[in-house]
Amino acid sequence: MSALIVVIMDSEPLASAVARTLAAATGEDIDIIRMTYSDSRMSRELLLRTDLFVLDLFRRDALGLRAEGIYAAEKFASASRRCLLIAGRAVSSRLHCPFYWDIAAPDHLPDRVLRLLRQEAPLPEAFASLRENFAYYCRPAYDGHHK
């Protein structure tokens, strides 16, 4: 399977770790591009070439944690792109959402990635349960220019 995965995390060390893990564990013909939310190199061309976005659920801004990944996943899903949100939590076993993975998931991250690459892209509504579960973190983005 030939695929392009774009990893977007809150920090470069995390983006690098996730990209290395996927590259080492998938054993497939997969290209991986990594970036951070604050240093995004996203373009329309890259959006259309990407088979799967692996997104950090959270981004830290001046107000604290924000569920940035949910907003990005809904946007990418509306463009018929597959997404997987990941977080350093332990709630996936009770969420049962195929588009969210954390350490409580019954499967390994590379296995989930490979499974999602074989599925159709979700609709934006597929992330509603995540929006509900992480409602506290679903807030407008911090805008330092408007106080």
C-alpha positions in Angstrom: 0.0 0.0 0.0 1.4 3.3 -1.0 0.2 6.3 1.1 1.0 9.7 2.3 0.5 10.5 6.0 0.8 14.0 7.4 1.4 14.2 11.1 0.5 17.5 12.8 1.3 17.8 16.5 1.5 20.6 19.0 5.3 20.2 19.3 8.1 19.2 17.0 9.5 16.5 19.4 6.0 14.9 19.5 5.6 15.2 15.7 9.0 13.6 15.2 8.2 10.7 17.7 4.9 9.9 16.1 6.4 10.0 12.6 9.3 7.8 13.6 6.9 5.3 15.3 4.7 5.1 12.2 7.6 4.8 9.8 9.2 2.0 11.9 6.1 0.0 12.7 4.0 0.1 9.5 6.4 -1.8 7.3 4.5 -0.3 4.3 5.4 1.9 1.4 4.3 5.0 3.4 5.6 8.5 3.1 5.3 10.6 6.2 5.5 14.4 6.5 5.5 16.0 9.9 4.7 19.5 11.1 3.3 21.4 14.0 0.2 23.5 14.4 2.3 26.6 14.8 4.6 25.8 11.9 2.2 24.4 9.3 3.2 23.9 5.7 -0.3 22.9 4.7 -1.2 23.7 1.1 -4.1 22.8 -1.1 -1.8 20.4 -3.0 -0.7 18.7 0.1 -4.3 18.4 1.4 -5.4 16.7 -1.8 -2.3 14.3 -1.8 -2.7 13.2 1.8 -4.3 9.9 2.5 -4.4 10.3 6.3 -3.8 13.1 8.7 -2.6 12.1 12.2 -3.5 15.0 14.4 -2.7 15.9 18.0 -6.0 16.4 19.7 -4.7 19.3 21.8 -2.8 22.5 21.1 -1.6 24.7 23.8 -2.2 28.5 23.4 -2.2 31.5 25.8 -5.5 30.3 27.3 -4.4 26.7 27.9 -5.3 23.5 26.0 -7.7 23.7 23.0 -9.1 20.8 21.1 -7.4 22.0 17.9 -7.4 18.6 16.4 -11.2 18.3 16.4 -11.6 21.5 14.4 -8.8 20.4 11.9 -10.3 16.9 11.6 -13.8 18.3 10.8 -12.2 20.6 8.2 -10.2 17.8 6.6 -13.2 15.4 6.6 -15.3 18.0 4.8 -12.6 17.8 2.1 -13.0 14.0 2.1 -9.7 13.4 3.9 -9.2 10.7 6.6 -8.1 11.8 10.0 -6.9 10.2 13.2 -6.8 12.2 16.4 -4.3 11.1 19.1 -3.8 12.3 22.7 -2.0 11.4 25.8 -5.2 10.4 27.6 -6.7 7.1 28.6 -10.3 7.4 27.4 -10.5 5.7 24.0 -11.7 2.4 25.5 -14.9 4.2 26.6 -15.3 6.4 23.5 -15.2 3.7 20.9 -14.4 6.2 18.1 -12.4 4.8 15.2 -10.9 8.2 14.5 -9.4 8.7 18.0 -6.6 6.8 19.6 -4.8 7.0 22.9 -3.1 4.6 25.3 -6.3 2.9 26.4 -7.1 1.8 22.9 -7.4 -2.0 22.3 -5.1 -1.8 19.3 -1.7 -0.3 18.5 -1.3 3.0 16.8 0.3 1.6 13.5 -2.5 -1.0 13.3 -5.2 1.8 13.6 -3.4 3.9 11.0 -3.3 1.0 8.5 -6.9 0.2 9.1 -8.0 3.8 8.5 -6.0 3.9 5.3 -8.3 1.1 3.9 -11.5 2.9 4.9 -13.5 5.7 3.3 -13.0 9.3 4.7 -15.4 10.1 7.5 -18.0 12.8 7.4 -17.4 15.8 9.7 -20.2 14.5 12.0 -18.0 11.5 12.8 -16.2 13.7 15.3 -19.3 14.7 17.2 -18.7 12.3 20.0 -15.2 13.7 20.5 -16.5 17.2 20.5 -19.0 16.2 23.2 -16.4 14.3 25.3 -13.8 17.1 25.0 -16.3 19.9 25.2 -14.3 21.7 27.9 -11.5 22.2 25.4 -13.7 23.2 22.4 -13.4 26.9 22.5 -12.5 29.6 20.0 -8.8 29.9 19.2 -6.9 32.5 21.1 -6.5 35.7 19.2 -3.9 37.9 20.8 -4.8 40.8 18.5 -8.4 41.2 19.8 -8.7 41.5 23.5 
